[in-house]
């Protein structure tokens, strides 16, 4: 029986000691209905991942294509995986 705990090295960090860039919490306006649908204020937070699931043919791609195209045509640094 091997002890996996002996292989773990690390440092405990308190949540109050973690600092994030304020740019992470800025909104990204996609100029679509998703700005209001997925967030309580205008725009989508940059530091958030969304997973859109549904049966084939329900419109997932049609719903997400405009925000992705808008992010590619603007100078904003965004990444999307689809």
N, C-alpha and C positions, 0 to 999 in steps of 0.2 A: 504494500500500500504506500503510494508516494504522497507526499505532502505538497499540494500545489501552493500553499501559502508561502512556503520558503522561496518559491520562484518569483513572487510578486515583489517588485520594488516600486516605490512611488512616494509621493508626498501628499499629505492631506491638506486640502486648501479650503478655507472657509468661504462660503458664498459671498459674504460681505467684502472679501478681499479680491473678488473677481471683478475686473473692470472691462467694459465693452466700449467700443467706439460709438459715439453718438450717431454716426452715419448708418449704423446697422439698424437703427430704429426709425429712420426717415421713410416716408411713404414713397412708393413708386406708383404714379398715376398712369394707368393703362388706357385711360379714356374710354373705358367700356363699363358695362353694368357690373362687372366683377368688382370694381372699386368699392361699390356700396354693398354688394352681396356678401363678400367674404370678409369684410372689415366694418367695424362700427364707425369709422371715420373715413374720409375720402382717401383712397389709395390703398395699395397692398404693402404691408411691411416688407422690407427687403430681407430681413433675417428670418423668414418663415418659409417652411416647405409645405406645399399643398399636394395632396394625392387625390386625383379625380378618378373615381371608379364608376363603372356602370356597364350595363349590357352593351354588346355591339350594336351600333346604329343609333344610340340615343342622343348623340351630338356632343360628345366630349371634345373631339378635335375641333369642331366648329365653334365651340364655346371658348376654347383656349387659344386658337390660332390668332385672333386679333391682338390680344395682349402681347403675345410672343413677337408678332410682326412689328408692333409698335415699339417694343424694346429694342429690336434690331435696327430700326430706322432712326432712333434717337441716339444721342451721344451717351446715354446712361449705361453704366456697366452692370449688366444683369446676365445671369446664366440660366438657361432653361434646359431641361432634359425631357424629351418627349419621344 
